[in-house]
Amino acid sequence: MNIKYYFLIISICLLSSCSSRDKQAVSIIEKSIEAHGGQLAWEELQSISMVREIWLFDESGELETNSVQENEFRIKPYLEAKMSWEKDGISHRVVFDGQKTQYWMGSNDIQNEGFLAAKKRDIDAAYYVLTKPFDLLEKEKHLTYEGKNELPGGLVMETVKVIDGDPSDPDVDVWWYYFHPKSFEIFAYKVKTADHYSLVYNHAWDRSLGVLMPAQRESFRVDSAGNHLYRRALYAYGMYKK
């Protein structure tokens, strides 16, 4: 193959169909970042601390658990995290120091590796939803604009599908972010995990850190089309500080 022709094909591929980010998706995310406070304000944050209250419900609507957690995330120069709460009069504390995870139940230092891995996933999940939309343009995420879609209740939102991983992997999580068509704030997001779909609504925001942080969220188990099956969780966030 002629070398000039080869490089022409590569260039066209990179600029068009081979791109994993379509322009409309990028444009909406850029507008959302500005609506949530701007990339500069996000990058200036060194740490985030807050209190998070969680209510979990079963399929019948009965309350399973209620807990109040203190969450601390040190962002720079690398992620460190602490989560602490009390259950049945016993204190629980999980710490990630950037390399390893430790967990204490009362004065007992839990060493089970599978248990510690699960607690690290809890930390990752709690932090992951705080970083949106600011990190949606980072790394090699696959971004697809899916037009305006109607959510339960008749609200129509701009929709961007995000895959943070190998799209050919059947176990990779798939996310859909629903942006308000005028404000471009994240109204809701849907996620497909290994065994279920969840749809989470942002009901209120906290602006005390200079960027939008969640104040109230409500999560539903849904089918693949986004239809509500049952309410799974309520989240209330408060007392944000750097």
Beta strands, then each sheet from edge to edge (+ up, - down):
strand 1: 47-57
strand 2: 63-74
strand 3: 80-87
strand 4: 90-96
strand 5: 101-105
strand 6: 108-110
strand 7: 142-150
strand 8: 156-163
strand 9: 174-179
strand 10: 186-192
strand 11: 197-206
strand 12: 213-222
strand 13: 228-241
sheet 1: 6+ 5- 4+ 3- 2+ 1- 13+ 12- 11+ 10- 9+ 8- 7+
end
